[in-house]
């Protein structure tokens, strides 16, 4: 599924990703931090080190399953530091 960019939005990285629970758009302005994490079976048992956790300023955690999580993390961190 392609999410259309809003006016004044810029693509920082393109690739397939899957949000582990739910469907949403996370506004970069609301991102507090990110970290590499594991995909977990039933939310408990670590399966694969292929996820990225994104934390918002409100304290919400979103876990994305994706390939190249360190590249995604670096792209997001670079954009956060540039603001």
C-alpha positions as CSV (number, residue, x, y, z in Angstrom):
1,X,0.0,0.0,0.0
2,X,1.4,3.4,-1.0
3,X,0.7,6.2,1.4
4,X,0.4,9.5,-0.5
5,X,2.6,12.3,0.7
6,X,0.9,15.3,2.1
7,X,1.8,18.8,0.9
8,X,5.3,19.8,2.1
9,X,6.2,16.2,3.0
10,X,9.4,14.7,1.7
11,X,10.3,11.0,1.3
12,X,13.4,10.1,3.4
13,X,13.4,6.3,2.6
14,X,11.3,4.0,0.5
15,X,10.7,0.4,1.1
16,X,8.3,-2.3,2.3
17,X,7.3,-2.3,6.0
18,X,4.6,-3.8,8.1
19,X,3.2,-2.3,11.3
20,X,2.8,-5.2,13.7
21,X,-0.5,-4.0,15.1
22,X,-2.9,-1.7,13.3
23,X,-2.6,0.7,10.4
24,X,-1.5,4.3,10.9
25,X,0.7,7.2,9.8
26,X,3.3,8.4,12.2
27,X,4.1,12.1,11.8
28,X,7.9,12.6,12.0
29,X,7.3,15.7,14.0
30,X,5.9,13.5,16.8
31,X,8.8,11.0,16.8
32,X,10.8,11.1,20.0
33,X,13.2,8.2,19.3
34,X,13.7,4.9,17.5
35,X,15.5,1.6,18.2
36,X,16.2,-1.7,16.6
37,X,14.2,-4.5,18.1
38,X,12.9,-8.1,17.5
39,X,9.7,-9.3,15.9
40,X,7.9,-11.2,18.6
41,X,5.5,-14.1,18.4
42,X,2.3,-13.4,20.4
43,X,4.1,-10.2,21.6
44,X,6.3,-12.3,23.9
45,X,8.7,-14.7,22.1
46,X,11.5,-13.1,20.1
47,X,11.6,-14.5,16.5
48,X,13.7,-12.3,14.2
49,X,15.9,-9.2,14.7
50,X,14.1,-7.4,11.8
51,X,11.9,-4.7,13.5
52,X,12.2,-1.1,14.3
53,X,10.4,0.5,17.3
54,X,9.3,4.1,16.9
55,X,8.4,6.1,20.0
56,X,6.3,9.2,19.9
57,X,6.5,12.2,22.2
58,X,3.2,11.0,23.7
59,X,4.8,7.7,24.7
60,X,3.2,5.5,22.0
61,X,5.3,2.7,20.6
62,X,4.9,1.5,17.0
63,X,6.8,-1.6,15.9
64,X,7.6,-2.0,12.2
65,X,8.8,-5.2,10.6
66,X,11.1,-4.4,7.7
67,X,14.3,-5.2,6.0
68,X,17.4,-3.1,6.6
69,X,16.2,-1.8,10.0
70,X,19.6,-0.1,10.7
71,X,19.3,1.9,7.4
72,X,15.8,2.9,8.3
73,X,16.9,3.9,11.8
74,X,19.8,5.9,10.4
75,X,17.5,7.7,7.9
76,X,15.0,8.6,10.6
77,X,17.7,9.7,13.1
78,X,19.4,11.9,10.4
79,X,16.1,13.6,9.7
80,X,15.3,14.1,13.4
81,X,18.7,15.7,14.0
82,X,18.3,18.0,11.0
83,X,15.1,19.7,12.4
